[in-house]
Amino acid sequence: MCTAKVERHPQVLHLPAPHIWQLTPSPQDVVLGKGRGEEGALVVTLELHVRENLGDDDVLKLTKWAWERCVGALGRGREDAEVTVGVVRG
């Protein structure tokens, strides 16, 4: 996925394995036609570990950059993917 590029970023000290879930519609949603299809929605969470003294502006830039990399790796046309990037200082 996108983690190889993100973990090599000079501001990232550590990147635990991402958590990835694939949601599937309930049987009732499928019967009512509310399902998202066979693939289901994806939920991806990343947790970037950075220096304790990394400034807020740099954290925001890094978060946006990592989010863009992951969304790009999942496919830009994929509307059923949610990517969350968390930052841990220290």
Secondary structure, 3 states (H helix, E strand, C coil): CCHHHHHCCCCEEECCCCEEEECCCCHHHHHCCCCCCCCCCEEEEEEEEECCCCCHHHHHHHHHHHHHHHHHHHCCCCCCEEEEEEEEEC
